[in-house]
Amino acid sequence: MNNFSDKVSFIWSVADLLRGPYRPNQYKDVMLPLTVLRRLDCVLEPTKDKVLAELKRRQGGKIKDLEPLLCRVSGVPFYNTSRFTFEELRRRWQSFAGSSTSLSSTRLLPTMRK
């Protein structure tokens, strides 16, 4: 997957796997934001525990603006203080949906499918 068209094809093949509330014309509204968020999650993953530990240690202390400090810990000009990662959310979803291979919405309430 070295060229741009291979990557685009891969992303659209993943989009074809989406089920539930998304129609094909809505994939672009979902896939691009999720692709960007997943990439950010991957970039931040190696330092996530350090950022969370530093946040916990510094909260309520003398330093009020923790952003520069947390960026330095993350090694990039952004950071994430959520306790969740995409992998954790995926595991939770699989546990909820009862599926290890798809994002099936069969166990969702009918109102959640719309």
Protein Blocks (a to p, Z undefined) as FASTA:
>chain_A
ZZfklmmmmmmmmmmmpghjbcfklmmmmmmmmmmmmmmmmmmmmmmmmmmmmmmmmgop
ablblmlmmmmmnopabdcfbfbdfklmmmmmmmmnopakbccfklpcfklmZZ
